[in-house]
């Protein structure tokens, strides 16, 4: 096996304001021994997600991350040794290993994944990002040909895929992203019909110009004022898929927006539903087959942002929360 030390990134203290590198510390421990029913894994790629920040606040759909424990996070990992049926050395899995080089986990918590080249696609388009985009848009948004779909955090890992799937389904697609560069990229590279810069003070007006027929489906990754602006422009019987609220995760939660929502939901008969990708895991095979066919035919472009080195994980997450990334950000170990 070579190495005898397990390098780890711990959450040194829970942040009260903005996340900074000082909230983390590097540590070393022994490589764990798998018990019966467990598998020893070597981490290959760590997934970085805005949700990592939310877990520091308290329990969500998973337990909160406590101070002085290994920072939580999903990864693509390789089986080093197995004391569980169904897993052999060399198998690849998606696992909640946290930010460390090795982990021993119960086999029942692992999801086996096929070998794919490049391996990074297992975290982006064929991983949680791609599946979140697919199920949130298609199962909750239910877009129909000719409808207008708007997606926020459109240059991020989920949003960039949502917009492209909506185009595949024949929709008019508007992305909301931060900065002129990202907006230009969404239109010129990913084929969005229009993109609106949320940093622009005239957001409401620009959105109206980009979606002149109103909004039928809004895929919300941010919450806050952007959600408020979109709800005001929803068409009757519009659908809103609530995926995340990144505007509320880091630092002091915003006290504004969305206002006037209950009345608009009633008057416009809107459907607004939150979801977690695991809700749809029984439909995973069909989703992956569709995603693979779109990627191989060139209809769906995969954008990844890969950073090397476990020690760079804290900085990489902070950058993600500040909107540095295009597409799926991950750390290669």
Backbone torsions as a table, in degrees:
resi	resn	phi	psi	omega
1	UNK	NA	-23.2	175.7
2	UNK	87.6	-81.1	-175.0
3	UNK	-70.9	151.5	175.8
4	UNK	-122.7	-5.2	-177.0
5	UNK	-114.1	141.9	176.3
6	UNK	-105.0	110.1	176.7
7	UNK	-81.1	138.6	-175.4
8	UNK	-136.6	154.0	169.2
9	UNK	-112.5	120.3	179.9
10	UNK	-101.3	151.0	169.1
11	UNK	-82.2	104.5	-173.8
12	UNK	-67.9	-42.0	176.1
13	UNK	-151.5	153.0	-179.9
14	UNK	-75.8	128.8	-179.1
15	UNK	-72.4	142.4	173.5
16	UNK	-100.7	-34.9	176.6
17	UNK	-108.6	-135.5	179.6
18	UNK	-66.8	143.5	177.7
19	UNK	-70.9	137.6	176.7
20	UNK	-138.7	163.5	-179.5
21	UNK	-56.9	-26.0	-178.4
22	UNK	-68.5	-13.3	178.0
23	UNK	-78.3	-6.6	-177.2
24	UNK	-120.2	158.5	170.7
25	UNK	-147.2	148.2	176.9
26	UNK	-83.7	141.5	178.8
27	UNK	-142.5	165.9	176.1
28	UNK	-130.0	144.5	175.5
29	UNK	-143.5	176.1	175.1
30	UNK	-69.3	149.0	170.8
31	UNK	-67.4	126.9	-175.2
32	UNK	-69.0	156.0	174.3
33	UNK	-97.8	127.4	178.1
34	UNK	-70.3	138.3	175.0
35	UNK	-89.2	176.9	176.2
36	UNK	-57.2	132.7	-179.5
37	UNK	85.5	0.7	-179.5
38	UNK	-112.0	165.6	-179.5
39	UNK	-131.1	134.6	173.7
40	UNK	-88.6	126.4	-175.8
41	UNK	-117.1	145.6	169.7
42	UNK	-109.7	123.7	-176.4
43	UNK	-72.5	133.2	178.3
44	UNK	-108.5	-47.1	-178.3
45	UNK	-137.7	126.2	178.3
46	UNK	-100.1	131.1	178.7
47	UNK	-81.4	130.6	174.3
48	UNK	-107.3	130.1	-175.3
49	UNK	-141.8	148.9	177.2
50	UNK	-56.8	-31.4	-179.9
51	UNK	-59.7	-26.8	176.8
52	UNK	-52.1	-39.1	-179.0
53	UNK	-70.4	-40.2	-178.8
54	UNK	-62.5	-33.3	-178.0
55	UNK	-65.6	-20.1	179.7
56	UNK	-76.4	-20.9	-179.1
57	UNK	-74.5	-37.4	-175.1
58	UNK	164.7	-174.5	-177.2
59	UNK	-65.7	134.9	173.7
60	UNK	-119.8	-122.6	171.6
61	UNK	-83.2	3.8	173.3
62	UNK	-141.4	165.9	-179.9
63	UNK	-64.3	153.2	177.8
64	UNK	-67.8	154.5	174.0
65	UNK	-87.9	124.4	-177.9
66	UNK	-95.7	157.8	178.7
67	UNK	-61.2	146.0	178.9
68	UNK	64.2	27.6	171.0
69	UNK	-122.1	163.1	178.4
70	UNK	-60.7	130.3	178.5
71	UNK	-60.2	133.7	-176.7
72	UNK	-76.0	151.2	176.0
73	UNK	172.5	149.9	178.3
74	UNK	-84.0	157.5	179.9
75	UNK	-152.0	162.4	163.2
76	UNK	-95.9	123.1	-176.3
77	UNK	-131.0	159.4	-178.2
78	UNK	-110.8	137.8	179.3
79	UNK	-72.1	123.2	176.5
80	UNK	-90.1	-48.5	175.8
81	UNK	-151.2	154.1	-172.8
82	UNK	-133.0	135.1	170.5
83	UNK	-118.9	35.8	-179.4
84	UNK	-140.6	138.2	177.6
85	UNK	-63.7	146.8	175.8
86	UNK	92.4	-7.4	178.0
87	UNK	-128.1	131.0	178.9
88	UNK	-128.2	161.3	178.2
89	UNK	-51.6	132.5	179.0
90	UNK	98.0	-17.2	177.0
91	UNK	-61.6	147.4	174.2
92	UNK	-104.4	139.8	-179.9
93	UNK	-137.6	156.8	165.2
94	UNK	-96.8	128.0	-173.3
95	UNK	-147.7	155.5	176.4
96	UNK	-90.2	69.8	-175.3
97	UNK	-77.8	-25.1	-168.9
98	UNK	79.3	-177.9	-175.4
99	UNK	-87.3	79.7	178.2
100	UNK	-155.8	164.3	-175.3
101	UNK	-79.5	-31.6	-178.9
102	UNK	-134.1	148.6	174.6
103	UNK	-150.8	142.9	172.5
104	UNK	-108.0	118.1	-174.1
105	UNK	-130.4	151.9	174.8
106	UNK	-61.4	135.2	-178.0
107	UNK	-57.3	-32.3	-176.3
108	UNK	-65.3	-16.9	-179.9
109	UNK	-94.7	1.9	-175.7
110	UNK	-99.7	146.1	174.3
111	UNK	-115.1	115.1	-179.4
112	UNK	-71.1	137.6	179.1
113	UNK	-124.8	150.1	-178.1
114	UNK	-75.8	152.6	174.4
115	UNK	-67.5	126.5	-177.8
116	UNK	-131.6	143.5	174.1
117	UNK	-113.4	129.6	-8.8
118	UNK	-73.3	151.5	-178.6
119	UNK	-58.3	-30.5	-177.7
120	UNK	-58.5	-27.1	178.3
121	UNK	-61.3	-22.3	179.2
122	UNK	-68.6	-21.0	176.8
123	UNK	-98.3	-22.6	-176.9
124	UNK	-98.8	-95.7	-170.8
125	UNK	-67.8	-32.1	179.5
126	UNK	-101.5	8.2	-179.5
127	UNK	-109.9	-153.5	-175.3
128	UNK	-61.0	-36.3	-178.3
129	UNK	-61.7	-52.5	-179.1
130	UNK	-63.6	-41.6	-178.4
131	UNK	-70.3	-37.0	177.2
132	UNK	-62.8	-46.1	178.7
133	UNK	-60.2	-47.1	-176.1
134	UNK	-62.2	-54.1	-174.8
135	UNK	-71.8	-40.2	-179.3
136	UNK	-63.1	-44.8	-178.8
137	UNK	-71.6	-50.9	-170.6
138	UNK	-80.6	-39.4	-177.1
139	UNK	-82.7	-36.8	-178.2
140	UNK	-98.1	-47.8	-179.1
141	UNK	-69.1	-35.9	-179.5
142	UNK	44.5	57.6	-177.6
143	UNK	-69.7	142.6	176.9
144	UNK	-114.0	153.9	-179.7
145	UNK	-50.7	134.0	176.9
146	UNK	89.1	-11.2	179.4
147	UNK	-78.3	163.3	177.5
148	UNK	-99.3	125.1	177.8
149	UNK	-114.8	129.6	175.6
150	UNK	-116.5	136.9	178.4
151	UNK	-131.5	132.7	177.2
152	UNK	-93.8	166.1	-171.9
153	UNK	47.8	45.9	-169.7
154	UNK	-69.0	-19.5	179.1
155	UNK	-93.1	0.3	-179.2
156	UNK	-83.2	-175.6	-172.4
157	UNK	-63.0	-42.3	-178.3
158	UNK	-83.7	-49.4	-175.1
159	UNK	-58.5	-38.5	-178.5
160	UNK	-65.1	-28.6	178.6
161	UNK	-83.9	-38.5	177.9
162	UNK	-54.6	-50.5	-177.0
163	UNK	-60.6	-40.0	-179.1
164	UNK	-70.1	-37.6	177.3
165	UNK	-65.9	-39.8	178.7
166	UNK	-61.7	-37.9	175.7
167	UNK	-64.8	-42.4	177.8
168	UNK	-57.5	-34.3	-178.6
169	UNK	-85.4	5.9	173.4
170	UNK	83.1	28.0	-178.2
171	UNK	-99.5	162.1	169.3
172	UNK	-86.2	119.1	-169.5
173	UNK	-115.7	127.7	178.3
174	UNK	-120.0	127.3	176.9
175	UNK	-103.4	143.9	172.5
176	UNK	-112.5	123.5	-176.3
177	UNK	-146.5	170.1	-177.3
178	UNK	-98.5	111.9	174.4
179	UNK	102.5	149.1	-176.9
180	UNK	-63.2	-37.1	-178.1
181	UNK	-61.2	-49.2	-179.6
182	UNK	-62.7	-41.0	-179.5
183	UNK	-61.9	-42.8	179.2
184	UNK	-63.0	-42.0	-179.6
185	UNK	-62.0	-41.3	-179.8
186	UNK	-59.6	-41.9	-177.4
187	UNK	-78.0	-48.7	-173.0
188	UNK	-77.0	-36.3	-175.9
189	UNK	-96.6	-43.7	-173.3
190	UNK	-97.1	-6.0	172.9
191	UNK	82.9	15.3	173.8
192	UNK	-61.5	151.2	178.4
193	UNK	-75.9	-32.4	179.9
194	UNK	-157.8	158.9	176.0
195	UNK	-141.5	141.1	-176.4
196	UNK	-119.8	133.0	179.9
197	UNK	-85.7	114.9	-176.5
198	UNK	-70.1	-13.5	178.6
199	UNK	-78.7	-9.2	179.9
200	UNK	-79.2	134.1	-177.1
201	UNK	-66.0	-23.9	-178.5
202	UNK	-93.3	39.2	-176.3
203	UNK	-54.1	-48.5	-175.9
204	UNK	-59.0	-45.8	-178.6
205	UNK	-66.0	-43.9	-179.5
206	UNK	-64.8	-36.8	178.5
207	UNK	-64.7	-40.8	179.6
208	UNK	-63.1	-39.9	179.2
209	UNK	-68.7	-36.2	-177.9
210	UNK	-77.3	-27.0	-179.8
211	UNK	-126.4	69.5	-172.2
212	UNK	-63.7	-24.6	-179.7
213	UNK	-91.9	11.4	-176.9
214	UNK	84.5	177.2	-175.6
215	UNK	-110.1	127.9	177.3
216	UNK	-94.1	-39.6	-179.6
217	UNK	-131.7	127.9	173.8
218	UNK	-120.1	124.0	178.0
219	UNK	-101.4	109.4	-170.3
220	UNK	-100.3	117.7	176.3
221	UNK	-108.0	-4.5	-168.9
222	UNK	-124.9	-28.8	-175.5
223	UNK	70.2	-157.7	173.0
224	UNK	61.0	-144.9	-173.1
225	UNK	-65.5	-30.4	-178.3
226	UNK	-70.0	-40.3	175.4
227	UNK	-59.9	-42.9	179.6
228	UNK	-60.3	-45.0	-179.3
229	UNK	-63.4	-37.7	-177.8
230	UNK	-74.5	-41.1	-179.5
231	UNK	-59.0	-38.3	-178.9
232	UNK	-63.6	-22.9	-177.2
233	UNK	-108.3	10.0	178.9
234	UNK	-70.4	144.9	172.7
235	UNK	-80.9	162.9	175.2
236	UNK	-55.7	140.4	-179.1
237	UNK	60.8	28.3	175.4
238	UNK	-72.2	160.3	-178.9
239	UNK	-121.1	136.2	178.3
240	UNK	-121.4	118.9	176.3
241	UNK	-96.7	116.4	-177.7
242	UNK	-96.0	109.4	-173.8
243	UNK	-103.7	-34.1	-177.2
244	UNK	-166.1	172.7	-179.5
245	UNK	-140.0	61.2	-171.7
246	UNK	-60.4	-24.5	178.7
247	UNK	-65.5	-18.4	-176.1
248	UNK	-102.3	-4.2	-168.9
249	UNK	-81.4	-44.8	-168.7
250	UNK	-108.6	124.4	-179.2
251	UNK	85.2	-159.1	-177.3
252	UNK	-73.2	128.2	178.7
253	UNK	-59.6	142.1	179.2
254	UNK	-69.5	136.2	-179.2
255	UNK	-88.0	-10.6	-177.0
256	UNK	-96.7	158.6	170.5
257	UNK	58.8	152.6	-11.0
258	UNK	-85.4	133.3	179.2
259	UNK	-98.6	157.0	175.2
260	UNK	68.2	15.3	-173.2
261	UNK	-69.7	-48.7	-175.0
262	UNK	-54.5	-43.4	-179.7
263	UNK	-61.6	-44.5	-178.6
264	UNK	-66.2	-37.6	179.3
265	UNK	-61.1	-40.6	-179.8
266	UNK	-69.0	-54.1	-174.3
267	UNK	-60.8	-40.9	-176.8
268	UNK	-92.3	-0.7	-178.8
269	UNK	54.0	47.1	-177.6
270	UNK	-80.1	148.1	170.2
271	UNK	-105.3	128.5	-178.4
272	UNK	-132.0	116.0	-174.9
273	UNK	-135.0	132.9	172.0
274	UNK	-87.4	159.3	179.3
275	UNK	-157.6	158.2	173.2
276	UNK	-122.3	137.2	-173.0
277	UNK	-56.4	-32.0	-179.0
278	UNK	-61.2	-22.3	179.6
279	UNK	-57.6	-25.5	-170.7
280	UNK	-112.7	15.0	-173.1
281	UNK	-61.5	-21.9	178.1
282	UNK	-69.8	-15.1	-179.7
283	UNK	-105.7	15.5	-172.9
284	UNK	-61.0	-41.2	-175.3
285	UNK	-60.5	-44.0	179.4
286	UNK	-64.2	-42.4	-179.8
287	UNK	-61.9	-46.4	-178.3
288	UNK	-65.0	-37.0	178.0
289	UNK	-62.5	-43.9	178.3
290	UNK	-64.1	-47.4	-178.8
291	UNK	-60.7	-42.7	-179.5
292	UNK	-64.3	-39.5	-179.0
293	UNK	-69.0	-36.9	178.9
294	UNK	-68.6	-38.7	178.9
295	UNK	-67.0	-45.4	-176.0
296	UNK	-68.9	-27.2	178.6
297	UNK	-86.1	-3.7	178.7
298	UNK	83.2	3.4	179.2
299	UNK	-74.2	-24.1	-177.2
300	UNK	-122.8	114.8	-180.0
301	UNK	-91.3	138.1	-178.1
302	UNK	-102.7	122.3	178.5
303	UNK	-113.3	124.0	-178.9
304	UNK	-127.8	153.3	-177.5
305	UNK	-131.7	96.2	-171.3
306	UNK	-105.7	127.3	179.7
307	UNK	-115.0	137.8	-177.0
308	UNK	-94.6	139.6	169.1
309	UNK	102.3	122.5	179.3
310	UNK	-53.7	-39.6	-176.6
311	UNK	-64.2	-17.6	-179.7
312	UNK	-91.2	0.8	-175.8
313	UNK	-61.3	-46.7	179.6
314	UNK	-57.3	-47.8	-179.2
315	UNK	-61.6	-37.5	-179.1
316	UNK	-66.8	-37.8	177.9
317	UNK	-68.6	-42.7	179.5
318	UNK	-60.9	-41.4	177.3
319	UNK	-62.4	-39.9	178.4
320	UNK	-61.3	-45.8	-179.7
321	UNK	-64.2	-25.1	177.2
322	UNK	-90.8	5.4	175.8
323	UNK	77.5	25.8	-179.0
324	UNK	-70.4	-30.0	-167.5
325	UNK	-85.1	155.5	166.1
326	UNK	-118.4	124.1	-178.1
327	UNK	73.9	-164.1	-172.0
328	UNK	-75.0	122.8	176.7
329	UNK	-95.2	136.7	179.1
330	UNK	-150.9	164.3	178.8
331	UNK	-118.5	129.0	179.8
332	UNK	-92.5	129.1	-177.2
333	UNK	-97.2	NA	NA
